[in-house]
Amino acid sequence: MFKGRSVTLKHLLINNVKHIGLQFKSDKVIQTLVEKLPQLCWSQEYGMYHILNNKTNLSILFSTFRGEVWINGNYFFENSHGLNPDKPNNINWYRNRELKEGFKRCPEEYLDKLELRKYAENTVKTYVHHFESFINHYYNIRPAAITEIEIRDYLQVLSREGRSISYINQAVNSIKFYFEVVMGMPNRFYEIERPIKPKQLPKVLSKEEILSLIDNTNNLKHRCIVSLLYSAGLRRSELLNLKLEDIDSKRMLILIKDSKGNKDRMTVLSPTLLKELRIYYKAYRPKVYLFEGPKQKAYTASSVLKLISKAAKRAGIYKKVTPHMLRHSFATHLIEDGIDIRHIQLLLGHSSTKTTEIYTHVAETSFNGIKDLLS
C-alpha cells in the first residue's frame, strides 16, 4: 500500500491566494503522482510544490494519492473533523475506506481488537499499515496460515530494502499482535529476532543553555511553552493536549491525561512558571487548551518545533534542539541535583526505573569524582 510514502499538506499564501503546499521526501512514485495534479507550481521560497486551494483540487489530490501515498493533513486540517479522508477519526475509517482493486484489507477481527483495546490513533495507523503490507506480500496465503519461515523472509525483505530498525520493529509488532492477540496464540513467534536497536545516549542541554533558550523566545506564549516542556519534563504531545483544568496551582501539580500507554500521571508545576502562566492567561485568554492556535484549536506540533529551533539559533546553540531534548534535560538535571531516580521515573511516566537509568550515563555527577589522569 503506502510503503512508507507520505505527503504532508501545508497552507501557503502566494500572492494573497490560498494554495495547498505538498511537502515530501524525494520519491519517484510520489513525484510522478504529484506531476498529474492540475496547475502544479513550484515555490522556491517555500521549497515545495503547490496547487490552488479549493474543493475540486482537494478531491483530485486525494483521488490521485489514494492507496499509494499516505496524506498527512495534521497541519492542514488541524483538529477539524470529517474534512480529511486520510486522517482517521475512528476505526470505522479503515473499514469503509476505498482501496485499490485486489488489495487485501486488514481483517475485521484485527480492527475489532484495536478498537476494544482503545489504541491511540497513531498506533492504529501504524499497525494497520504494517499488517496490510505484510498480508499483501503473501497475497495468496491466508494470514492465519502464514508460517514463521515466511515471517522471517518478509523481515529480510524489509532489511534489504533499507528499512529502519524502528520500521522493522513496528512490522514485527503488527504481526505479533495478529497472532498473539487476535488469534490468541501467545508467544507463537517468540523466537523471531528483532533488529538490534543502537543504544544511543539522550542528548541534553546544560542549565545555562536552557535558560538562554527561554530568554531567546519570541513572546510570552513561546516562553511559557519552552519553560513548561523543560520544568515539567513533558512530551510535546502532552503539552499540546494540556487543558486549563489540568493545571493545579493549589497543589503545584500538573495532570497529564492519556499519556503514552494510555496512562495518567502527575508532574511538578514550577512556581516561577506559574507566575508567567498567570500573566500569559490574562494576555491570551485561552478557552479550552492551555496553548491554542487559531479558532481556539490546540497548538500544533510543528509550531512548537519551529519556535524552539528559532530560539536555539538566536541563543547561539548550534546543535539541533528538539522538544524532546528538553524532557531529557529535565531528567538529567534532576539526577545531577540528587533527586531519587524512582521519583524521576514517576515524573516522566516510565514503567520501569531501567528506562530512567539511561540519564545517569549523561549526568555530570556521574563523572565529577574522576581525577584528571594527565595532571
Phi, psi and omega in degrees: 000259186282332178052040178079001182276137177209151175235129178261127180273138179229148173280125175235141175244106183243119184054041179062021177241133182287132178231161175258115177277144182240106183253125181202158176282155181304122182202128185296320181295312180298316181302317180297317181291319180300321182292348177276348184288149185288139175050046181289135178228159177248133178254115178291326181296315183264348179067039179203160174285159177204154175228164179300142180270099173210167185298321181298313181293324176298317179297316179297320182299311180293324178294321181293319185270348187306129177081350183245322186224133176283128179263117178266106181255016184302322182274339184273314183261350184050238185256015180291151185253141172081358183271326186254105181299337182260013174242095186294136174264340178200177184297330182300334178302320181288331180285327189256353184292155177274136179234161177298146180301131179090355180275128182285128181274151176304131182305144182302320182293332177293314178295322179301316181293320177298320181291316181296326181275357176054046178293150179297155184304317180295325178292317178300312180302315182294313182297314182295315180302310184290321182289324177292324176298320181294309184288337176279339173293325176249062189302323187269008179243133175298139181308317183293341183265358180289134186261171179299325179298316180292326177295315178300316180299320180295317180294327176293323177299315179299320180295318180293332178285354179084021179294149181288163177300319179298317181298314182294320178295323176296321177298316178300315181300318182293323180288316179297325178300320180295308185285323186273321184263309183288313183272351177069038179239074184299137176061024177297325183243039184293342181273358177294121182283136172266150175296143182284121181279129179297138181274093181263137178284146178294143178269129184231161175252153175286165178299323179296319179293321178299313181296322178294322177299315180296317182293338184258017173285162186287321187207180184297321180298312179296322179298317179294322180297310180295317180298320182288319177303317182283307189289340180248355178066040186272148165285157181300317182297326180293319178296317183293332181271357181296135175247165185303320183287351180280349179266110181258092185285339180286320180263356180057047180228158176237129178269123177255115184260146174047051179282192181305130183080017180057037181252145171263152174203169175246146173222175189276149174250119182291128176302322178297316180293323182303320178300318181287326178297324179293320177293318179300316182298317180295327182279321188255336179050058176296148185261314185241296180276150179299319177240117186241150173262205178299148176058031175061027175270159181300143177302149185267154180298321182293326179295319179296316180299316182294316184294325178290319179298316180292320179295323180296319179296317179294330180278356180077024176264107191268353172281159181290122181252127180241162177303322183290337177296331178291323176294317177300319181294320177305309183294318181295317182291328176293320177297317179296333179273002175086014179288138180301136185298331179292328176290320178295321177303315180294319181295324180277341181082023178284145180284335184219151177291341179299324177292321183287332184298341180302331183287342176291339182282345181241357180288136181301325183296340179288344186238354186298329184277357183277127182283154177285111183290346182264356183273000000 
